[in-house]
Amino acid sequence: MNNKHIGTNFDDFLEEEGILAEAQATAVARVLAWEVNQYLKDHNTSKTAFAKKLETSRMQVNRLVDPEDTSVNLNTMAKVAEAMGKKLELKFV
């Protein structure tokens, strides 16, 4: 059995399939959604109250908690992190 993927990692496979960037964006969206949902739960905060804290709309917060929405920009992510008392880190590795 000759499997060209034996000995490679999953990122290599995704890159070969041409979907690595999309998979990474989805992973980031899922982490962001999880973090925001966890913050809302831990702080007993509504989406509406969080939207006021961010000085944005509830619709924007709905986008943040959607794990499939990859359209959130860096500025918004930084504001979210600050509102949650966290720091946003971005790394290129």
Biopython code that builds the backbone (N, CA, C, O; Angstrom):
import numpy as np
from Bio.PDB.StructureBuilder import StructureBuilder

atoms = [
    (1, "MET", "N", (0.843, -1.166, 0.000)),
    (1, "MET", "CA", (0.000, 0.000, 0.000)),
    (1, "MET", "C", (0.893, 1.235, 0.000)),
    (1, "MET", "O", (1.703, 1.420, 0.909)),
    (2, "ASN", "N", (0.750, 2.057, -0.991)),
    (2, "ASN", "CA", (1.536, 3.285, -1.133)),
    (2, "ASN", "C", (0.656, 4.488, -0.838)),
    (2, "ASN", "O", (-0.120, 4.913, -1.694)),
    (3, "ASN", "N", (0.765, 5.030, 0.340)),
    (3, "ASN", "CA", (-0.021, 6.197, 0.725)),
    (3, "ASN", "C", (0.925, 7.387, 0.821)),
    (3, "ASN", "O", (1.815, 7.421, 1.670)),
    (4, "LYS", "N", (0.720, 8.366, -0.064)),
    (4, "LYS", "CA", (1.626, 9.520, -0.113)),
    (4, "LYS", "C", (1.523, 10.404, 1.129)),
    (4, "LYS", "O", (2.365, 11.280, 1.327)),
    (5, "HIS", "N", (0.510, 10.192, 1.967)),
    (5, "HIS", "CA", (0.327, 11.039, 3.143)),
    (5, "HIS", "C", (0.969, 10.457, 4.402)),
    (5, "HIS", "O", (1.023, 11.137, 5.427)),
    (6, "ILE", "N", (1.447, 9.239, 4.349)),
    (6, "ILE", "CA", (2.099, 8.652, 5.517)),
    (6, "ILE", "C", (3.384, 9.422, 5.793)),
    (6, "ILE", "O", (4.221, 9.611, 4.909)),
    (7, "GLY", "N", (3.518, 9.862, 7.046)),
    (7, "GLY", "CA", (4.705, 10.618, 7.440)),
    (7, "GLY", "C", (4.548, 12.121, 7.312)),
    (7, "GLY", "O", (5.461, 12.864, 7.673)),
    (8, "THR", "N", (3.416, 12.586, 6.807)),
    (8, "THR", "CA", (3.178, 14.028, 6.711)),
    (8, "THR", "C", (2.209, 14.432, 7.811)),
    (8, "THR", "O", (1.574, 13.582, 8.435)),
    (9, "ASN", "N", (2.101, 15.731, 8.043)),
    (9, "ASN", "CA", (1.132, 16.168, 9.047)),
    (9, "ASN", "C", (-0.148, 16.648, 8.364)),
    (9, "ASN", "O", (-0.210, 16.767, 7.140)),
    (10, "PHE", "N", (-1.150, 16.916, 9.166)),
    (10, "PHE", "CA", (-2.452, 17.285, 8.633)),
    (10, "PHE", "C", (-2.399, 18.601, 7.865)),
    (10, "PHE", "O", (-3.088, 18.761, 6.858)),
    (11, "ASP", "N", (-1.578, 19.551, 8.337)),
    (11, "ASP", "CA", (-1.436, 20.820, 7.624)),
    (11, "ASP", "C", (-0.897, 20.599, 6.209)),
    (11, "ASP", "O", (-1.326, 21.266, 5.267)),
    (12, "ASP", "N", (0.031, 19.673, 6.063)),
    (12, "ASP", "CA", (0.550, 19.352, 4.732)),
    (12, "ASP", "C", (-0.572, 18.864, 3.826)),
    (12, "ASP", "O", (-0.659, 19.257, 2.663)),
    (13, "PHE", "N", (-1.419, 18.013, 4.363)),
    (13, "PHE", "CA", (-2.552, 17.490, 3.602)),
    (13, "PHE", "C", (-3.500, 18.619, 3.193)),
    (13, "PHE", "O", (-3.908, 18.708, 2.035)),
    (14, "LEU", "N", (-3.848, 19.490, 4.165)),
    (14, "LEU", "CA", (-4.759, 20.597, 3.862)),
    (14, "LEU", "C", (-4.167, 21.539, 2.823)),
    (14, "LEU", "O", (-4.876, 22.035, 1.948)),
    (15, "GLU", "N", (-2.866, 21.781, 2.924)),
    (15, "GLU", "CA", (-2.196, 22.643, 1.955)),
    (15, "GLU", "C", (-2.219, 22.013, 0.563)),
    (15, "GLU", "O", (-2.465, 22.690, -0.435)),
    (16, "GLU", "N", (-1.965, 20.739, 0.516)),
    (16, "GLU", "CA", (-1.988, 20.024, -0.760)),
    (16, "GLU", "C", (-3.375, 20.073, -1.398)),
    (16, "GLU", "O", (-3.508, 20.141, -2.620)),
    (17, "GLU", "N", (-4.401, 20.038, -0.555)),
    (17, "GLU", "CA", (-5.778, 20.099, -1.042)),
    (17, "GLU", "C", (-6.216, 21.530, -1.357)),
    (17, "GLU", "O", (-7.292, 21.745, -1.915)),
    (18, "GLY", "N", (-5.380, 22.503, -0.998)),
    (18, "GLY", "CA", (-5.692, 23.904, -1.273)),
    (18, "GLY", "C", (-6.688, 24.517, -0.313)),
    (18, "GLY", "O", (-7.345, 25.504, -0.646)),
    (19, "ILE", "N", (-6.812, 23.943, 0.885)),
    (19, "ILE", "CA", (-7.801, 24.441, 1.841)),
    (19, "ILE", "C", (-7.195, 24.799, 3.198)),
    (19, "ILE", "O", (-7.929, 24.969, 4.172)),
    (20, "LEU", "N", (-5.881, 24.915, 3.276)),
    (20, "LEU", "CA", (-5.234, 25.215, 4.550)),
    (20, "LEU", "C", (-5.674, 26.564, 5.107)),
    (20, "LEU", "O", (-6.052, 26.648, 6.276)),
    (21, "ALA", "N", (-5.635, 27.611, 4.305)),
    (21, "ALA", "CA", (-6.000, 28.951, 4.790)),
    (21, "ALA", "C", (-7.449, 28.987, 5.264)),
    (21, "ALA", "O", (-7.754, 29.599, 6.288)),
    (22, "GLU", "N", (-8.325, 28.344, 4.534)),
    (22, "GLU", "CA", (-9.739, 28.301, 4.917)),
    (22, "GLU", "C", (-9.916, 27.541, 6.237)),
    (22, "GLU", "O", (-10.682, 27.967, 7.101)),
    (23, "ALA", "N", (-9.220, 26.439, 6.388)),
    (23, "ALA", "CA", (-9.308, 25.652, 7.620)),
    (23, "ALA", "C", (-8.767, 26.450, 8.809)),
    (23, "ALA", "O", (-9.330, 26.395, 9.902)),
    (24, "GLN", "N", (-7.689, 27.180, 8.599)),
    (24, "GLN", "CA", (-7.127, 27.991, 9.680)),
    (24, "GLN", "C", (-8.076, 29.116, 10.066)),
    (24, "GLN", "O", (-8.240, 29.405, 11.251)),
    (25, "ALA", "N", (-8.703, 29.755, 9.082)),
    (25, "ALA", "CA", (-9.654, 30.839, 9.362)),
    (25, "ALA", "C", (-10.851, 30.296, 10.144)),
    (25, "ALA", "O", (-11.332, 30.945, 11.073)),
    (26, "THR", "N", (-11.324, 29.124, 9.775)),
    (26, "THR", "CA", (-12.437, 28.506, 10.490)),
    (26, "THR", "C", (-12.034, 28.169, 11.919)),
    (26, "THR", "O", (-12.824, 28.349, 12.845)),
    (27, "ALA", "N", (-10.811, 27.681, 12.105)),
    (27, "ALA", "CA", (-10.327, 27.361, 13.452)),
    (27, "ALA", "C", (-10.275, 28.619, 14.319)),
    (27, "ALA", "O", (-10.662, 28.581, 15.487)),
    (28, "VAL", "N", (-9.805, 29.719, 13.762)),
    (28, "VAL", "CA", (-9.744, 30.982, 14.509)),
    (28, "VAL", "C", (-11.154, 31.449, 14.863)),
    (28, "VAL", "O", (-11.398, 31.893, 15.985)),
    (29, "ALA", "N", (-12.082, 31.350, 13.913)),
    (29, "ALA", "CA", (-13.466, 31.759, 14.163)),
    (29, "ALA", "C", (-14.072, 30.921, 15.286)),
    (29, "ALA", "O", (-14.798, 31.446, 16.130)),
    (30, "ARG", "N", (-13.781, 29.639, 15.300)),
    (30, "ARG", "CA", (-14.324, 28.760, 16.345)),
    (30, "ARG", "C", (-13.747, 29.095, 17.714)),
    (30, "ARG", "O", (-14.468, 29.072, 18.712)),
    (31, "VAL", "N", (-12.461, 29.405, 17.771)),
    (31, "VAL", "CA", (-11.843, 29.790, 19.045)),
    (31, "VAL", "C", (-12.443, 31.107, 19.528)),
    (31, "VAL", "O", (-12.779, 31.242, 20.705)),
    (32, "LEU", "N", (-12.576, 32.067, 18.634)),
    (32, "LEU", "CA", (-13.153, 33.364, 19.006)),
    (32, "LEU", "C", (-14.580, 33.182, 19.520)),
    (32, "LEU", "O", (-14.944, 33.736, 20.558)),
    (33, "ALA", "N", (-15.383, 32.410, 18.799)),
    (33, "ALA", "CA", (-16.768, 32.173, 19.218)),
    (33, "ALA", "C", (-16.809, 31.504, 20.589)),
    (33, "ALA", "O", (-17.616, 31.877, 21.441)),
    (34, "TRP", "N", (-15.941, 30.517, 20.802)),
    (34, "TRP", "CA", (-15.903, 29.831, 22.090)),
    (34, "TRP", "C", (-15.527, 30.799, 23.202)),
    (34, "TRP", "O", (-16.160, 30.814, 24.258)),
    (35, "GLU", "N", (-14.490, 31.615, 22.964)),
    (35, "GLU", "CA", (-14.032, 32.577, 23.977)),
    (35, "GLU", "C", (-15.135, 33.573, 24.334)),
    (35, "GLU", "O", (-15.363, 33.844, 25.513)),
    (36, "VAL", "N", (-15.812, 34.113, 23.341)),
    (36, "VAL", "CA", (-16.871, 35.099, 23.598)),
    (36, "VAL", "C", (-18.038, 34.430, 24.322)),
    (36, "VAL", "O", (-18.547, 34.973, 25.302)),
    (37, "ASN", "N", (-18.464, 33.263, 23.855)),
    (37, "ASN", "CA", (-19.556, 32.552, 24.522)),
    (37, "ASN", "C", (-19.197, 32.223, 25.968)),
    (37, "ASN", "O", (-20.037, 32.350, 26.859)),
    (38, "GLN", "N", (-17.969, 31.806, 26.207)),
    (38, "GLN", "CA", (-17.518, 31.486, 27.558)),
    (38, "GLN", "C", (-17.520, 32.734, 28.439)),
    (38, "GLN", "O", (-17.923, 32.680, 29.600)),
    (39, "TYR", "N", (-17.066, 33.859, 27.879)),
    (39, "TYR", "CA", (-17.076, 35.124, 28.625)),
    (39, "TYR", "C", (-18.508, 35.502, 29.010)),
    (39, "TYR", "O", (-18.779, 35.862, 30.155)),
    (40, "LEU", "N", (-19.417, 35.415, 28.040)),
    (40, "LEU", "CA", (-20.808, 35.770, 28.311)),
    (40, "LEU", "C", (-21.383, 34.889, 29.415)),
    (40, "LEU", "O", (-22.079, 35.371, 30.309)),
    (41, "LYS", "N", (-21.086, 33.605, 29.343)),
    (41, "LYS", "CA", (-21.586, 32.658, 30.352)),
    (41, "LYS", "C", (-20.950, 32.934, 31.721)),
    (41, "LYS", "O", (-21.654, 33.042, 32.725)),
    (42, "ASP", "N", (-19.632, 33.047, 31.755)),
    (42, "ASP", "CA", (-18.912, 33.239, 33.021)),
    (42, "ASP", "C", (-19.280, 34.549, 33.717)),
    (42, "ASP", "O", (-19.277, 34.631, 34.945)),
    (43, "HIS", "N", (-19.594, 35.564, 32.925)),
    (43, "HIS", "CA", (-19.898, 36.878, 33.493)),
    (43, "HIS", "C", (-21.405, 37.173, 33.501)),
    (43, "HIS", "O", (-21.834, 38.294, 33.778)),
    (44, "ASN", "N", (-22.195, 36.137, 33.188)),
    (44, "ASN", "CA", (-23.649, 36.281, 33.163)),
    (44, "ASN", "C", (-24.054, 37.554, 32.416)),
    (44, "ASN", "O", (-24.856, 38.355, 32.899)),
    (45, "THR", "N", (-23.477, 37.713, 31.231)),
    (45, "THR", "CA", (-23.676, 38.904, 30.410)),
    (45, "THR", "C", (-24.483, 38.551, 29.170)),
    (45, "THR", "O", (-24.248, 37.522, 28.536)),
    (46, "SER", "N", (-25.420, 39.398, 28.835)),
    (46, "SER", "CA", (-26.208, 39.177, 27.624)),
    (46, "SER", "C", (-25.445, 39.684, 26.401)),
    (46, "SER", "O", (-24.508, 40.474, 26.519)),
    (47, "LYS", "N", (-25.858, 39.224, 25.249)),
    (47, "LYS", "CA", (-25.257, 39.708, 24.004)),
    (47, "LYS", "C", (-25.492, 41.207, 23.854)),
    (47, "LYS", "O", (-24.624, 41.932, 23.367)),
    (48, "THR", "N", (-26.660, 41.665, 24.272)),
    (48, "THR", "CA", (-26.982, 43.088, 24.181)),
    (48, "THR", "C", (-26.053, 43.922, 25.068)),
    (48, "THR", "O", (-25.558, 44.967, 24.645)),
    (49, "ALA", "N", (-25.820, 43.457, 26.292)),
    (49, "ALA", "CA", (-24.922, 44.182, 27.200)),
    (49, "ALA", "C", (-23.486, 44.162, 26.677)),
    (49, "ALA", "O", (-22.767, 45.156, 26.776)),
    (50, "PHE", "N", (-23.080, 43.033, 26.124)),
    (50, "PHE", "CA", (-21.730, 42.941, 25.568)),
    (50, "PHE", "C", (-21.601, 43.860, 24.356)),
    (50, "PHE", "O", (-20.557, 44.483, 24.160)),
    (51, "ALA", "N", (-22.642, 43.949, 23.549)),
    (51, "ALA", "CA", (-22.635, 44.846, 22.394)),
    (51, "ALA", "C", (-22.460, 46.297, 22.842)),
    (51, "ALA", "O", (-21.721, 47.058, 22.218)),
    (52, "LYS", "N", (-23.135, 46.673, 23.916)),
    (52, "LYS", "CA", (-22.978, 48.038, 24.448)),
    (52, "LYS", "C", (-21.548, 48.274, 24.908)),
    (52, "LYS", "O", (-20.985, 49.344, 24.676)),
    (53, "LYS", "N", (-20.959, 47.276, 25.561)),
    (53, "LYS", "CA", (-19.575, 47.387, 26.028)),
    (53, "LYS", "C", (-18.613, 47.567, 24.858)),
    (53, "LYS", "O", (-17.623, 48.292, 24.961)),
    (54, "LEU", "N", (-18.914, 46.900, 23.745)),
    (54, "LEU", "CA", (-18.090, 47.003, 22.531)),
    (54, "LEU", "C", (-18.439, 48.224, 21.687)),
    (54, "LEU", "O", (-17.753, 48.540, 20.715)),
    (55, "GLU", "N", (-19.520, 48.906, 22.076)),
    (55, "GLU", "CA", (-20.041, 50.031, 21.290)),
    (55, "GLU", "C", (-20.358, 49.587, 19.862)),
    (55, "GLU", "O", (-19.945, 50.208, 18.883)),
    (56, "THR", "N", (-21.106, 48.489, 19.789)),
    (56, "THR", "CA", (-21.505, 47.936, 18.499)),
    (56, "THR", "C", (-22.920, 47.383, 18.625)),
    (56, "THR", "O", (-23.577, 47.577, 19.648)),
    (57, "SER", "N", (-23.374, 46.712, 17.613)),
    (57, "SER", "CA", (-24.737, 46.176, 17.612)),
    (57, "SER", "C", (-24.768, 44.728, 18.104)),
    (57, "SER", "O", (-23.752, 44.033, 18.118)),
    (58, "ARG", "N", (-25.951, 44.304, 18.502)),
    (58, "ARG", "CA", (-26.137, 42.908, 18.910)),
    (58, "ARG", "C", (-25.897, 41.992, 17.706)),
    (58, "ARG", "O", (-25.430, 40.863, 17.861)),
    (59, "MET", "N", (-26.214, 42.477, 16.529)),
    (59, "MET", "CA", (-25.984, 41.696, 15.310)),
    (59, "MET", "C", (-24.488, 41.380, 15.147)),
    (59, "MET", "O", (-24.122, 40.277, 14.743)),
    (60, "GLN", "N", (-23.639, 42.348, 15.463)),
    (60, "GLN", "CA", (-22.184, 42.133, 15.396)),
    (60, "GLN", "C", (-21.757, 41.068, 16.408)),
    (60, "GLN", "O", (-20.910, 40.228, 16.106)),
    (61, "VAL", "N", (-22.336, 41.101, 17.595)),
    (61, "VAL", "CA", (-22.015, 40.092, 18.605)),
    (61, "VAL", "C", (-22.486, 38.718, 18.128)),
    (61, "VAL", "O", (-21.808, 37.718, 18.361)),
    (62, "ASN", "N", (-23.629, 38.662, 17.471)),
    (62, "ASN", "CA", (-24.092, 37.389, 16.901)),
    (62, "ASN", "C", (-23.076, 36.829, 15.917)),
    (62, "ASN", "O", (-22.865, 35.617, 15.865)),
    (63, "ARG", "N", (-22.449, 37.697, 15.140)),
    (63, "ARG", "CA", (-21.408, 37.253, 14.209)),
    (63, "ARG", "C", (-20.205, 36.714, 14.971)),
    (63, "ARG", "O", (-19.586, 35.735, 14.551)),
    (64, "LEU", "N", (-19.871, 37.355, 16.097)),
    (64, "LEU", "CA", (-18.721, 36.923, 16.895)),
    (64, "LEU", "C", (-18.919, 35.535, 17.484)),
    (64, "LEU", "O", (-17.963, 34.769, 17.603)),
    (65, "VAL", "N", (-20.140, 35.210, 17.851)),
    (65, "VAL", "CA", (-20.403, 33.917, 18.474)),
    (65, "VAL", "C", (-20.759, 32.839, 17.458)),
    (65, "VAL", "O", (-21.084, 31.712, 17.832)),
    (66, "ASP", "N", (-20.700, 33.179, 16.189)),
    (66, "ASP", "CA", (-20.947, 32.202, 15.120)),
    (66, "ASP", "C", (-19.616, 31.546, 14.741)),
    (66, "ASP", "O", (-18.766, 32.204, 14.140)),
    (67, "PRO", "N", (-19.413, 30.269, 15.074)),
    (67, "PRO", "CA", (-18.124, 29.619, 14.810)),
    (67, "PRO", "C", (-17.805, 29.422, 13.333)),
    (67, "PRO", "O", (-16.685, 29.050, 12.984)),
    (68, "GLU", "N", (-18.770, 29.666, 12.477)),
    (68, "GLU", "CA", (-18.536, 29.519, 11.032)),
    (68, "GLU", "C", (-18.276, 30.860, 10.340)),
    (68, "GLU", "O", (-17.932, 30.885, 9.158)),
    (69, "ASP", "N", (-18.435, 31.963, 11.055)),
    (69, "ASP", "CA", (-18.262, 33.290, 10.462)),
    (69, "ASP", "C", (-16.790, 33.702, 10.539)),
    (69, "ASP", "O", (-16.278, 34.016, 11.614)),
    (70, "THR", "N", (-16.125, 33.694, 9.392)),
    (70, "THR", "CA", (-14.694, 34.029, 9.342)),
    (70, "THR", "C", (-14.448, 35.465, 8.895)),
    (70, "THR", "O", (-13.317, 35.823, 8.565)),
    (71, "SER", "N", (-15.493, 36.292, 8.881)),
    (71, "SER", "CA", (-15.343, 37.650, 8.350)),
    (71, "SER", "C", (-14.988, 38.698, 9.404)),
    (71, "SER", "O", (-14.917, 39.884, 9.080)),
    (72, "VAL", "N", (-14.766, 38.300, 10.638)),
    (72, "VAL", "CA", (-14.427, 39.254, 11.697)),
    (72, "VAL", "C", (-13.020, 39.800, 11.450)),
    (72, "VAL", "O", (-12.089, 39.036, 11.197)),
    (73, "ASN", "N", (-12.868, 41.125, 11.525)),
    (73, "ASN", "CA", (-11.552, 41.711, 11.239)),
    (73, "ASN", "C", (-10.702, 41.837, 12.507)),
    (73, "ASN", "O", (-11.194, 41.670, 13.623)),
    (74, "LEU", "N", (-9.441, 42.131, 12.308)),
    (74, "LEU", "CA", (-8.495, 42.205, 13.422)),
    (74, "LEU", "C", (-8.842, 43.306, 14.417)),
    (74, "LEU", "O", (-8.687, 43.119, 15.624)),
    (75, "ASN", "N", (-9.302, 44.432, 13.933)),
    (75, "ASN", "CA", (-9.681, 45.534, 14.816)),
    (75, "ASN", "C", (-10.791, 45.090, 15.764)),
    (75, "ASN", "O", (-10.742, 45.367, 16.963)),
    (76, "THR", "N", (-11.781, 44.406, 15.225)),
    (76, "THR", "CA", (-12.880, 43.908, 16.046)),
    (76, "THR", "C", (-12.376, 42.884, 17.049)),
    (76, "THR", "O", (-12.771, 42.911, 18.214)),
    (77, "MET", "N", (-11.514, 41.987, 16.610)),
    (77, "MET", "CA", (-10.970, 40.976, 17.509)),
    (77, "MET", "C", (-10.199, 41.628, 18.660)),
    (77, "MET", "O", (-10.291, 41.178, 19.802)),
    (78, "ALA", "N", (-9.444, 42.681, 18.362)),
    (78, "ALA", "CA", (-8.690, 43.389, 19.396)),
    (78, "ALA", "C", (-9.634, 44.059, 20.392)),
    (78, "ALA", "O", (-9.383, 44.034, 21.597)),
    (79, "LYS", "N", (-10.723, 44.659, 19.895)),
    (79, "LYS", "CA", (-11.707, 45.290, 20.770)),
    (79, "LYS", "C", (-12.393, 44.262, 21.656)),
    (79, "LYS", "O", (-12.647, 44.524, 22.831)),
    (80, "VAL", "N", (-12.692, 43.108, 21.104)),
    (80, "VAL", "CA", (-13.323, 42.037, 21.871)),
    (80, "VAL", "C", (-12.392, 41.574, 22.994)),
    (80, "VAL", "O", (-12.814, 41.425, 24.141)),
    (81, "ALA", "N", (-11.138, 41.350, 22.653)),
    (81, "ALA", "CA", (-10.164, 40.916, 23.652)),
    (81, "ALA", "C", (-10.072, 41.940, 24.782)),
    (81, "ALA", "O", (-10.079, 41.576, 25.958)),
    (82, "GLU", "N", (-9.988, 43.204, 24.426)),
    (82, "GLU", "CA", (-9.897, 44.270, 25.437)),
    (82, "GLU", "C", (-11.144, 44.297, 26.316)),
    (82, "GLU", "O", (-11.048, 44.443, 27.535)),
    (83, "ALA", "N", (-12.307, 44.157, 25.696)),
    (83, "ALA", "CA", (-13.564, 44.187, 26.451)),
    (83, "ALA", "C", (-13.646, 43.011, 27.423)),
    (83, "ALA", "O", (-14.287, 43.111, 28.468)),
    (84, "MET", "N", (-13.000, 41.904, 27.080)),
    (84, "MET", "CA", (-13.010, 40.727, 27.946)),
    (84, "MET", "C", (-11.839, 40.739, 28.926)),
    (84, "MET", "O", (-11.666, 39.801, 29.705)),
    (85, "GLY", "N", (-11.033, 41.809, 28.884)),
    (85, "GLY", "CA", (-9.887, 41.900, 29.783)),
    (85, "GLY", "C", (-8.749, 40.978, 29.379)),
    (85, "GLY", "O", (-7.954, 40.544, 30.212)),
    (86, "LYS", "N", (-8.687, 40.691, 28.099)),
    (86, "LYS", "CA", (-7.652, 39.809, 27.570)),
    (86, "LYS", "C", (-6.810, 40.551, 26.554)),
    (86, "LYS", "O", (-7.083, 41.704, 26.218)),
    (87, "LYS", "N", (-5.797, 39.884, 26.077)),
    (87, "LYS", "CA", (-4.904, 40.448, 25.086)),
    (87, "LYS", "C", (-4.946, 39.557, 23.838)),
    (87, "LYS", "O", (-4.892, 38.332, 23.943)),
    (88, "LEU", "N", (-5.042, 40.168, 22.679)),
    (88, "LEU", "CA", (-5.037, 39.427, 21.428)),
    (88, "LEU", "C", (-3.608, 39.228, 20.976)),
    (88, "LEU", "O", (-2.836, 40.184, 20.901)),
    (89, "GLU", "N", (-3.251, 38.000, 20.675)),
    (89, "GLU", "CA", (-1.922, 37.702, 20.147)),
    (89, "GLU", "C", (-2.079, 37.052, 18.784)),
    (89, "GLU", "O", (-2.911, 36.165, 18.593)),
    (90, "LEU", "N", (-1.281, 37.500, 17.858)),
    (90, "LEU", "CA", (-1.278, 36.945, 16.510)),
    (90, "LEU", "C", (0.140, 36.532, 16.191)),
    (90, "LEU", "O", (1.071, 37.323, 16.340)),
    (91, "LYS", "N", (0.313, 35.288, 15.749)),
    (91, "LYS", "CA", (1.659, 34.795, 15.453)),
    (91, "LYS", "C", (1.707, 34.239, 14.038)),
    (91, "LYS", "O", (0.756, 33.618, 13.562)),
    (92, "PHE", "N", (2.811, 34.469, 13.389)),
    (92, "PHE", "CA", (3.124, 33.799, 12.146)),
    (92, "PHE", "C", (4.221, 32.800, 12.482)),
    (92, "PHE", "O", (5.280, 33.189, 12.976)),
    (93, "VAL", "N", (3.987, 31.538, 12.224)),
    (93, "VAL", "CA", (4.984, 30.522, 12.564)),
    (93, "VAL", "C", (5.415, 29.749, 11.330)),
    (93, "VAL", "O", (6.251, 28.850, 11.425)),
]
sb = StructureBuilder()
sb.init_structure("model")
sb.init_model(0)
sb.init_chain("A")
sb.init_seg("    ")
for serial, (resi, resn, name, xyz) in enumerate(atoms, 1):
    if name == "N":
        sb.init_residue(resn, " ", resi, " ")
    sb.init_atom(name, np.array(xyz, "f"), 0.0, 1.0, " ", f" {name:<3s}", serial, name[0])
structure = sb.get_structure()
